[in-house]
Structure formats: structure tokens, C-alpha cells
């Protein structure tokens, strides 16, 4: 295996192997996703669903710093459902010769911050052996990068590998038989998969619907009502997007200006919208702050872990 030599170099700390699926459609956030992970993972195993054909996504993968460093394995297969595709990636990970492997659950439209490399390199190695799952939070953007709809609790973001783990579910796949205690970090990263035109979103939901996802079927039937729902839930994004995604966001804001303006106008017309957005924003900020306080309280006796945590969270 190509990655055996990488495993040999990573002998004094956990080995971080990312697990990703790339669809046949052009993934416009893939470049930023890979760039955001280049210092955080030791290997990324990607099922590209290309069936052996050259694609724009494959060219992006080959151009990435991770690929050039020999840290990418591309598995070529047809699409058999999301869980089946991720299990092919997991099968590769099961052959790695390292005693402490952590799997990162990532999608090609998610982008991490520079702080994630410090989590994988400084915090994960200092976790107690009883901990097997690390969770965090992810911003869900809809239509535009100026608003987010939710700050979701991302479960099973990182988990300690064991041979029993399998993914299940044709849509919204989930890993089963992971083991160990869970810890939740007040770390936030970014999901941009729904920063798209209504037409593109409709195509995505149609594919999910074809796999039996009833929620996506409802979305197709009520796409304009859903657009209004997202506008009513929108929260002004007051933080900073990762630098690696700025170019793509600028391009989207330029080429999809009319649709973004229409959505922005819709947001501004929501009754009591400014007050509701402020309350939801403050609730999210409090939620994350409380998670940090809980983490510090749970591990206050572990001086090295507390030190690593403070270093990570003070330099997001």
C-alpha cells in the first residue's frame, strides 16, 4: 500500500485518515476543502464515483497539495449508495499498519479552519484512551455566504478506528459500532453544499429522492416554500470565512448576484426578522461557549490536554 510508508513516518502520534465521497457533478468547493485539510490529515481516501472516467473533480484532486505529497488514495467505483461508497474507503483504512488510527468524516463541500490542524496534531494525541469520538459544530449556509440557517452539532466528526465499524444508509449515512467516550469541542467549520442556485439544489435533492429520501422528495415539491423557510431561519454570519474559500465565494456572489439579492430581500422582509436573527445568533454563541466550559471542566485534571485545548481554541 502506498500509505504504508506514511504510516511508518507517523509512529509517535495518532494517524488521521479522512474519508470522503466525491460525486460525478462538478464540486466547486472541493479545491478549498482539500486545501483546508492539507496540514490536518495524514491520508485522505476518496471514492470519486467516476467509474474510471476522467472528471473535473479528479483533476482538482490531482492538483491538490495533499495528492502531490502522496497523501491521497482515490478509489474508483460506480455509485451504490453513500454508505457503500464510504465503506470502500473504510476497507482501505483497515489495511493500514498503524496502531492508533482516527477517521475524519468529511464531505467535499465542507471547509475547515486552520485550527483544525491543531486539533488533529495537538489535541487528539492528548485525549485519554477512553475517548473514541470527537464532535464539533458546522455552519449550514443556504443560498449565500452572508447568512447561515443552523449551527449543527456534527456527531462522529472524528472517531477512533476499529475493524467492526461500517457505514449504513443509502442517504445520510451513519457509522455504526464506533467505540469510546464522546467529547464535544466548541470548534466550528463550514458546510457550503447549499450555497447554490435553486436549480442546482433541485438537482441535488432529486438525486437524494431517487435513493429513497422522503425529505428531499418534499423539498422538490415545495422548493419555493422551502426558500421562504430558509429566509425566515437565516442568521447573519458575523464571523470570517476561511481564506481558502474566499475566491470561490467571490465568484458565486458575482455570477449568482440576482438570486442572492432576491434571497437577501426575502430575508429582510421577514416579520420581526432582525430581532429573531439576533436571538438565534446569541443562542448559538452561548451554546458553543457552554461546550467549551464543559470540556474544560471534564478534563481539568489533565494538564497536557487542557494546555493543548487552550492553544487550539485561542488560535482559531
PyMOL commands that set and color helices and strands:
alter all, ss='L'
color gray80, all
select helices_A, chain A and resi 4-9+30-37+56-63+65-68+82-94+115-126+198-210+214-221+223-233+243-255+257-268+273-298+303-314
alter helices_A, ss='H'
color red, helices_A
select strands_A, chain A and resi 15-21+43-47+72-75+101-105+110-111+131-142+147-160+166-168+174-176+181-194+235-236
alter strands_A, ss='S'
color yellow, strands_A
deselect
rebuild
show_as cartoon
